Amino acid sequence: MNTREFAAELQLIGVNPFVDVPLEVLAFLFEQAGKAKGPIPVRGTVNQLPYQQTLVRFSGAWRLYINLSMLKNSPKRIGETIQVTIAFDPRERALPMHPQLAEALDKVREAQQVFNRLTPSRQQEIIRYITRLKTDESRARAVGRAIDFLLGKGRFIGRDTP
């Protein structure tokens, strides 16, 4: 894996800890990704702990957001200098559809058709939400809400209609 290493001060925007990525590292990542626009999937280490993240541009600056899984107590560590390695991550990140959702979509053809017309990112948003639930009961409730949402009968994942 071609990586770059840098030290950066942990900063805060709103409630989100982040580090600025140096220009020479950005140039390397853009070359590796074959693009300099849109989200860029990356992986590496923060203080020698592995992470997988997405590099995003916000308010004109490229930022690597540092969440709690990447750095314990990151919101309380603002101002600390951290060690970062970073590389473009070409691996597919799409989650497979949970069987409960697939079964429900098979049963409700109209919902399946609406789901198929959603953008891939919106589809993954629904799949990710349902897949990450811990219990079968909560997943079953969420699948029901997802089907209603796709049929235009309610809100789901903070959205009014597909």
Number of C-alpha atoms within 10 A of each C-alpha: 9 11 16 16 15 13 16 17 15 21 19 18 8 5 7 12 22 21 20 16 18 14 10 10 17 19 13 17 24 15 12 16 17 11 12 14 10 10 13 21 19 21 19 21 18 19 14 12 13 15 18 17 19 16 21 16 15 8 6 7 10 18 19 20 20 21 16 11 12 18 18 11 11 19 18 11 16 15 13 12 14 16 15 22 21 27 23 25 20 12 8 7 10 13 12 11 16 15 10 17 21 14 12 17 20 13 11 13 11 14 19 17 14 16 21 11 11 13 11 11 10 13 16 18 15 18 20 16 15 23 20 10 13 9 9 11 10 12 19 16 11 21 24 16 17 26 22 16 21 24 18 14 13 15 15 20 13 6 9 12 13 16
